Amino acid sequence: MLASFDVVGSFIYILMYVFLGGAWLFLGITIMSCLFDLSWLDDALNLNNTAALIAVAGGFLGLTLIYSGANIGNGPGWWCVIFTGGLGLAVWIILGLIINICTKSFERITVERDIGCGIRFGTYLIASGIILARACAGDWTSFSMTVVDFIDAWPVLALAGLLILVELYYIYSAKSGKNNNSIYGSILFGIIFITLAIMFVYLLPPTTENPMYRTVLELFNRSLPV
């Protein structure tokens, strides 16, 4: 119902985007395996790593949300979905890598089998997917305007920063000899991440409704070559 007008009601187009979504998820899971060192086959299934299973499941849902958001709105072709979804995927991956640099989350999940870390990182991947899906959604106008409108994704930076602070707290607590490995605490943080993401999406107005939007847009258009 929210897809482009020429897709809704067309079996051929819907089937094409279903197959495109399958390829998208396969690519995303492959990237997670290569860059995040989180493999659903090696870690989750063969090694029976529950922490990795939770993180990979969160990543799968996050990827699905981003692709779904990219399909919302009218556009001239399938490449609009790839471009807007690609922006969301790139930010999603880069922030995941930054989080790992600051907190060593991947090693704690795959090597130490820290279930709490897997829960927190997995729910973050879902929550960030919600925010990025909102930023990917909307009618297509041009490549440059799509990049400008993607500013709607800014709350994901705050969410990533919050996760880093939470993980640093757990690392500090472990080094101090405190036992803060309660799964219930991690579940609570996961609920907070997802709740914050939903609040960001529903309570914060789109960038285009901000009074500063036209000013920024004018400056952006002036900077483009004639």
C-alpha positions, 0 to 999 in steps of 0.5 A: 500500500505504501510502495510506488503507485505503479508497483501496488497491484502489479503482480510482476513488480511485486514479485520482482521486489520480493526477489530483490529483497531476497538478494538484499538480505543475502548481501546484507547477511554476507556483509555482516559475516565479513565485516561484523564477523557474525556468521549465522552458519559458523557461529550461530548453528555450527558452534551453537553460539546463542549470543551470535544467534541473537545478534544475527537475528537482530541484523536480519530484522534491521536489514529487512526494515531498511529495505522495507523503508526504501520501498515506501514512496513513489519513484521511477524505478527499482534503482531508487530503492537500491540507492536509498536503501544503499544509503541506509545500509552504508550508515548501518554498517559504518556505525556497527564498525565504529561501535565495535572499535569502541567496545570490541562487541564482535569479539565479545559475542563470537569469542566470549559468547557474551549473551548480554552483549548479543542482546544489546547489539542485536536490539540496537541493529533492529532499532537503528533499522527502524530509524534508517527505514524512516530516512529511506522512505519518501517520494523520489525527486533526485539523487542529490535531494535523496541525500539531503532528505536522508538527514532524517537519519540523524537520531541513529547517531545518538542511538549508537552513542548510547549503545557505546556508553552502555557497553563501556559501562559493562566493560568497566564493571567487568574489569572492576569485578562487578557482576552485571551480566544479568540477561534481564538488564540487557533485555531492558536496554534492548527495549529502551533502544527500540522504544527510543527508535519508535519515539524518534520516528513518530515524535520528531518531524521530518526534516522537510518540515523544519524551518531551516530546511529551505535555507539549507536546501538553497545553500545546497542548490547554490553549491551545485555546478550550473 
